[in-house]
Structures are given as structure tokens and as C-alpha cells.
């Protein structure tokens, strides 16, 4: 059994590398979690002792295969709860993240699997993020960040859910998963870095 903090660390490590294949340092992880580097280093050593992460001291930390399985289990919980809150309880897509953060640690795998069935086994959450299946399988995505996209017509795949204010503004502008946008679009660089798209002209 993992503690809530351990689950949060593993999920944070996964989300930091889900869309950008970059190495993660303890400092970057500390910023993501809003904790001190010393606290993060201590927890990483604990997780490494359990075989959940691979850690090079003062350099990088990465999920081990078992750590990735646990991270995906938490990601699945989070994203299914977000979807349930929006689809069944009428929450806005800018309101579901914090609620899911609290609830994901309190429910059983049986509950999550029943929730998945009730929702019709959705593949994506309200923000377009892929929902892992019970065995950890993820749908394949070829999306890239909008500020790195070079085409003239794109379809939004997902939008980062870390800034509720940005989500509200995006919704007003019609910038939601599945929306077609033509470029250059009136987005500044910071906003474009929060949106992932795929080429609308590709088959």
C-alpha cells in the first residue's frame, strides 16, 4: 500500500514527462509539487528504496516500470473522476481538477472500474487527456504543443488543466478538444504552450 503522498509523487512524475520527453530533476519535481527540494529528495530516496523510481543523486529521477504502473493507476482514477464530475454532476471543466485531486485517494479500484463502465469507457477526460485502461494501456496520440506546430490548420487534442482561469478563457474562445483552429491564431506564446494539437489535414 502506498501513502497519499507517495501516490502524488508518482503521478506528478508521470505528468511531467507525459507530453515532453525530458529528464526530471528533484528541483523540477519540487516546483511541480510546491515543496522544498530537501523534502522531495527524502521522498525520492524512499520511493527508490521501494523500487518505484530510478534516481541518480543530484541529477535525475524517473519512474521504474512498477512506479509507472502505480502512476497510471492514479492518473486513471483522476481522469475518470474528472469526467464523472463534468458529465454526471454538471461541474465545469475548470472546476474538476481540484475535486478529483481530493477524491482520487479515497475510492477503491472496484469503484473506479464501475465508474468507467457507467461512463461508457471514455478514452479522454474533459481536457482531452488520455484515460488509461485498467491494464494501463493508453490511446496513441500524435499531438504536439501549439507553439511548436508549423501547419496552418489544426484540431485541438488537449488543453492543460493546471490553470482554471485559462480554461475559462479558452472555453469562451471556443478552444476546446475537437475544435478546429486556423493559424496564425490569436494566442500568445504562454497560452499556446498550454494547448496540444494535431494537423487537421492529416489522415
C-alpha contacts under 8 A as a table, 3 or more apart, distances in Angstrom:
res1	aa1	res2	aa2	distance
2	X	6	X	5.94
2	X	7	X	6.39
3	X	6	X	5.14
3	X	7	X	6.31
4	X	7	X	5.15
4	X	8	X	6.21
4	X	105	X	6.44
5	X	8	X	5.02
5	X	9	X	6.25
6	X	9	X	5.15
6	X	10	X	6.34
6	X	43	X	7.67
6	X	47	X	7.42
7	X	10	X	5.26
7	X	11	X	6.17
7	X	70	X	7.48
7	X	71	X	6.95
7	X	74	X	6.98
8	X	11	X	5.17
8	X	12	X	6.01
9	X	12	X	5.10
9	X	13	X	6.17
9	X	33	X	7.82
10	X	13	X	5.15
10	X	14	X	6.32
10	X	63	X	7.30
10	X	67	X	6.62
10	X	68	X	7.43
10	X	70	X	7.17
10	X	71	X	5.06
11	X	14	X	5.09
11	X	15	X	6.22
11	X	71	X	4.68
11	X	72	X	7.28
11	X	74	X	6.39
11	X	75	X	6.47
12	X	15	X	5.19
12	X	16	X	6.15
12	X	29	X	7.35
12	X	32	X	7.16
12	X	33	X	7.34
13	X	16	X	5.29
13	X	17	X	6.72
13	X	24	X	7.70
13	X	29	X	7.00
13	X	62	X	7.15
13	X	63	X	7.05
14	X	17	X	5.49
14	X	18	X	5.87
14	X	63	X	7.42
14	X	68	X	7.16
14	X	71	X	6.34
14	X	72	X	7.76
15	X	18	X	4.99
15	X	19	X	7.54
16	X	19	X	7.39
16	X	20	X	7.18
16	X	24	X	7.50
17	X	20	X	5.09
17	X	21	X	5.36
17	X	22	X	6.19
17	X	23	X	7.68
17	X	24	X	7.77
18	X	21	X	7.06
23	X	60	X	6.28
23	X	61	X	7.45
23	X	62	X	7.58
24	X	28	X	6.19
24	X	29	X	6.84
24	X	60	X	5.41
24	X	61	X	5.76
24	X	62	X	6.93
25	X	28	X	5.26
25	X	29	X	6.35
25	X	58	X	7.58
25	X	59	X	5.76
25	X	60	X	4.45
25	X	61	X	5.87
26	X	29	X	4.99
26	X	30	X	5.98
26	X	37	X	6.38
26	X	40	X	6.41
26	X	41	X	6.36
26	X	58	X	7.53
26	X	59	X	7.53
26	X	60	X	6.79
26	X	61	X	6.79
27	X	30	X	4.98
27	X	31	X	6.32
27	X	37	X	5.67
28	X	31	X	5.15
28	X	32	X	6.29
29	X	32	X	5.01
29	X	33	X	6.24
29	X	40	X	7.37
30	X	33	X	5.23
30	X	34	X	5.73
30	X	35	X	4.98
30	X	36	X	5.87
30	X	37	X	5.43
30	X	40	X	5.94
31	X	34	X	5.03
31	X	35	X	6.58
31	X	36	X	7.98
32	X	35	X	7.98
35	X	39	X	6.68
35	X	40	X	6.82
36	X	39	X	5.32
36	X	40	X	6.39
37	X	40	X	5.06
37	X	41	X	6.03
38	X	41	X	5.14
38	X	42	X	6.31
39	X	42	X	5.22
39	X	43	X	6.38
40	X	43	X	5.16
40	X	44	X	6.03
41	X	44	X	5.08
41	X	45	X	6.22
42	X	45	X	5.28
42	X	46	X	6.47
43	X	46	X	4.96
43	X	47	X	6.19
44	X	47	X	4.99
44	X	48	X	5.97
44	X	53	X	7.35
44	X	55	X	7.40
44	X	61	X	7.84
45	X	48	X	5.02
45	X	49	X	6.19
45	X	55	X	7.67
46	X	49	X	5.09
46	X	50	X	6.58
47	X	50	X	5.08
47	X	51	X	6.39
47	X	52	X	5.35
47	X	53	X	5.92
48	X	51	X	4.96
48	X	52	X	5.61
48	X	53	X	4.86
48	X	54	X	6.01
48	X	55	X	6.61
49	X	52	X	7.59
50	X	53	X	7.94
51	X	54	X	7.43
51	X	64	X	6.86
51	X	66	X	7.26
51	X	67	X	7.36
52	X	63	X	6.17
52	X	64	X	5.25
52	X	65	X	7.44
52	X	66	X	5.68
52	X	67	X	4.04
52	X	68	X	7.67
53	X	61	X	6.67
53	X	62	X	5.46
53	X	63	X	4.33
53	X	64	X	4.73
53	X	67	X	5.98
54	X	61	X	5.67
54	X	62	X	5.20
54	X	63	X	6.09
54	X	64	X	5.86
55	X	59	X	7.75
55	X	60	X	5.95
55	X	61	X	4.40
55	X	62	X	6.50
56	X	59	X	5.33
56	X	60	X	5.29
56	X	61	X	6.31
57	X	60	X	6.99
63	X	66	X	7.69
63	X	67	X	5.12
63	X	68	X	5.47
64	X	67	X	4.89
64	X	68	X	6.02
65	X	68	X	5.11
65	X	69	X	6.38
66	X	69	X	5.12
66	X	70	X	6.44
67	X	70	X	5.17
67	X	71	X	6.10
68	X	71	X	4.92
68	X	72	X	6.07
69	X	72	X	5.23
69	X	73	X	6.26
69	X	136	X	6.67
70	X	73	X	5.03
70	X	74	X	6.49
71	X	74	X	5.23
71	X	75	X	6.17
72	X	75	X	4.82
72	X	76	X	5.94
72	X	132	X	6.54
72	X	136	X	6.05
73	X	76	X	5.20
73	X	77	X	6.41
73	X	132	X	7.67
73	X	134	X	7.57
73	X	136	X	7.05
74	X	77	X	5.06
74	X	78	X	6.16
74	X	104	X	7.00
75	X	78	X	5.09
75	X	79	X	6.11
75	X	131	X	7.31
75	X	132	X	7.25
76	X	79	X	5.42
76	X	80	X	6.05
76	X	131	X	5.47
76	X	132	X	5.22
76	X	133	X	7.14
76	X	134	X	7.78
77	X	80	X	5.39
77	X	81	X	6.10
77	X	104	X	5.56
77	X	112	X	6.30
78	X	81	X	5.32
78	X	82	X	6.22
78	X	97	X	8.00
78	X	100	X	5.38
78	X	101	X	6.60
78	X	103	X	7.93
78	X	104	X	5.50
79	X	82	X	4.99
79	X	83	X	6.19
79	X	100	X	7.61
79	X	124	X	7.73
79	X	125	X	5.42
79	X	129	X	7.69
79	X	131	X	6.05
80	X	83	X	5.04
80	X	84	X	6.14
80	X	112	X	7.41
80	X	115	X	7.27
80	X	116	X	6.64
80	X	122	X	7.99
80	X	125	X	6.70
80	X	131	X	7.00
81	X	84	X	4.98
81	X	85	X	6.10
81	X	100	X	5.68
81	X	103	X	7.69
81	X	104	X	7.28
81	X	115	X	7.98
82	X	85	X	5.19
82	X	86	X	6.37
82	X	96	X	5.16
82	X	97	X	6.44
82	X	99	X	7.78
82	X	100	X	5.75
82	X	125	X	6.59
82	X	126	X	6.97
83	X	86	X	5.27
83	X	87	X	5.94
83	X	125	X	5.28
83	X	126	X	5.84
84	X	87	X	5.20
84	X	88	X	5.35
84	X	89	X	6.93
84	X	115	X	7.61
84	X	119	X	7.12
85	X	88	X	5.71
85	X	89	X	4.92
85	X	90	X	6.38
85	X	91	X	5.52
85	X	96	X	6.34
86	X	89	X	5.79
86	X	90	X	4.96
86	X	91	X	4.52
86	X	92	X	6.05
86	X	93	X	6.54
86	X	96	X	7.02
86	X	126	X	7.33
87	X	90	X	6.04
87	X	91	X	7.64
91	X	95	X	6.11
91	X	96	X	6.38
92	X	95	X	5.23
92	X	96	X	6.69
93	X	96	X	5.73
93	X	97	X	7.89
93	X	126	X	6.10
93	X	127	X	7.15
93	X	167	X	7.33
94	X	97	X	7.11
94	X	161	X	7.23
94	X	163	X	7.89
94	X	164	X	4.70
94	X	165	X	7.45
94	X	167	X	5.65
94	X	168	X	6.39
95	X	98	X	6.80
95	X	99	X	7.29
95	X	164	X	7.11
96	X	99	X	5.40
96	X	100	X	6.06
97	X	100	X	5.22
97	X	101	X	6.19
97	X	161	X	6.98
97	X	162	X	7.84
98	X	101	X	4.99
98	X	102	X	6.56
99	X	102	X	5.36
99	X	103	X	6.26
100	X	103	X	5.02
100	X	104	X	5.68
101	X	104	X	5.75
101	X	105	X	7.66
102	X	105	X	6.56
102	X	106	X	7.62
103	X	106	X	5.38
103	X	107	X	6.79
104	X	107	X	6.21
107	X	111	X	6.28
107	X	112	X	7.18
108	X	111	X	5.15
108	X	112	X	6.42
109	X	112	X	5.00
109	X	113	X	6.13
110	X	113	X	5.20
110	X	114	X	6.20
111	X	114	X	5.10
111	X	115	X	6.06
112	X	115	X	4.92
112	X	116	X	6.10
113	X	116	X	4.99
113	X	117	X	6.36
113	X	134	X	7.42
114	X	117	X	5.14
114	X	118	X	6.14
115	X	118	X	4.99
115	X	119	X	6.19
116	X	119	X	5.28
116	X	120	X	6.35
116	X	121	X	4.99
116	X	122	X	7.14
117	X	120	X	5.09
117	X	121	X	5.47
118	X	121	X	7.55
119	X	122	X	6.45
122	X	125	X	7.40
122	X	131	X	7.22
123	X	130	X	5.75
123	X	131	X	5.19
123	X	132	X	7.52
123	X	139	X	7.13
124	X	127	X	7.59
124	X	128	X	5.21
124	X	129	X	5.23
124	X	130	X	4.43
124	X	131	X	5.17
125	X	128	X	5.32
125	X	129	X	5.41
125	X	130	X	6.53
125	X	131	X	6.49
126	X	129	X	7.45
127	X	158	X	5.40
127	X	159	X	5.37
127	X	160	X	6.87
127	X	161	X	6.55
127	X	176	X	7.54
127	X	177	X	6.66
128	X	157	X	5.76
128	X	158	X	4.05
128	X	159	X	6.54
128	X	177	X	5.69
129	X	158	X	5.88
129	X	159	X	7.85
130	X	138	X	6.45
130	X	139	X	6.41
131	X	138	X	6.66
131	X	139	X	7.87
132	X	135	X	7.58
132	X	136	X	5.15
132	X	137	X	5.37
132	X	138	X	4.83
132	X	139	X	7.63
133	X	136	X	5.12
133	X	137	X	5.20
133	X	138	X	6.57
134	X	137	X	7.42
142	X	198	X	6.52
143	X	157	X	6.41
143	X	196	X	5.67
143	X	197	X	4.94
143	X	198	X	4.68
144	X	148	X	6.80
144	X	149	X	6.65
144	X	196	X	5.09
144	X	197	X	5.50
144	X	198	X	6.49
145	X	148	X	5.39
145	X	149	X	6.43
145	X	192	X	7.17
145	X	193	X	5.95
145	X	194	X	7.25
145	X	195	X	5.78
145	X	196	X	4.21
145	X	197	X	6.22
146	X	149	X	5.00
146	X	192	X	5.16
146	X	193	X	6.18
146	X	194	X	7.74
146	X	195	X	5.61
146	X	196	X	5.38
146	X	197	X	5.92
147	X	189	X	6.46
147	X	192	X	5.11
147	X	193	X	5.61
149	X	197	X	7.68
151	X	154	X	7.15
151	X	183	X	7.42
151	X	199	X	6.77
152	X	182	X	5.76
152	X	183	X	4.73
152	X	184	X	6.87
153	X	180	X	7.26
153	X	181	X	5.88
153	X	182	X	4.47
153	X	183	X	5.88
153	X	199	X	6.43
153	X	200	X	5.56
153	X	201	X	7.08
154	X	180	X	5.82
154	X	181	X	5.40
154	X	182	X	6.38
154	X	183	X	7.74
154	X	197	X	6.01
154	X	198	X	5.59
154	X	199	X	4.67
154	X	200	X	4.51
154	X	201	X	7.63
155	X	177	X	7.57
155	X	178	X	5.81
155	X	179	X	5.57
155	X	180	X	4.54
155	X	181	X	6.19
155	X	197	X	5.43
155	X	198	X	5.43
155	X	199	X	6.35
155	X	200	X	5.42
156	X	159	X	7.78
156	X	175	X	7.36
156	X	176	X	6.56
156	X	177	X	4.88
156	X	178	X	5.28
156	X	179	X	5.50
156	X	180	X	6.58
156	X	181	X	7.51
156	X	195	X	7.14
156	X	196	X	6.07
156	X	197	X	4.35
156	X	198	X	6.56
157	X	177	X	5.03
157	X	178	X	6.19
157	X	195	X	7.77
157	X	196	X	5.56
157	X	197	X	4.91
157	X	198	X	6.54
158	X	176	X	7.50
158	X	177	X	5.42
158	X	195	X	6.10
158	X	196	X	5.29
158	X	197	X	6.99
159	X	167	X	7.90
159	X	176	X	7.32
159	X	177	X	7.21
159	X	194	X	5.83
159	X	195	X	4.60
159	X	196	X	6.26
160	X	163	X	7.35
160	X	194	X	5.23
160	X	195	X	6.47
161	X	164	X	6.68
161	X	167	X	6.96
163	X	166	X	5.37
163	X	167	X	6.46
164	X	167	X	5.00
164	X	168	X	6.32
165	X	168	X	5.17
165	X	169	X	6.38
166	X	169	X	5.10
166	X	170	X	5.95
166	X	191	X	7.84
167	X	170	X	4.98
167	X	171	X	6.12
168	X	171	X	5.26
168	X	172	X	6.44
169	X	172	X	5.17
169	X	173	X	6.38
170	X	173	X	5.12
170	X	174	X	6.18
170	X	175	X	4.85
170	X	176	X	6.88
171	X	174	X	4.95
171	X	175	X	5.52
171	X	176	X	6.18
172	X	175	X	7.52
174	X	179	X	7.08
175	X	179	X	6.24
176	X	179	X	5.62
180	X	200	X	7.44
181	X	185	X	7.17
182	X	185	X	6.16
187	X	191	X	6.06
187	X	192	X	5.97
188	X	191	X	5.50
188	X	192	X	6.17
189	X	192	X	5.05
189	X	193	X	6.24
190	X	193	X	5.27
190	X	194	X	6.99
191	X	194	X	5.35
191	X	195	X	7.08
192	X	195	X	5.47
193	X	196	X	7.75
199	X	202	X	5.56
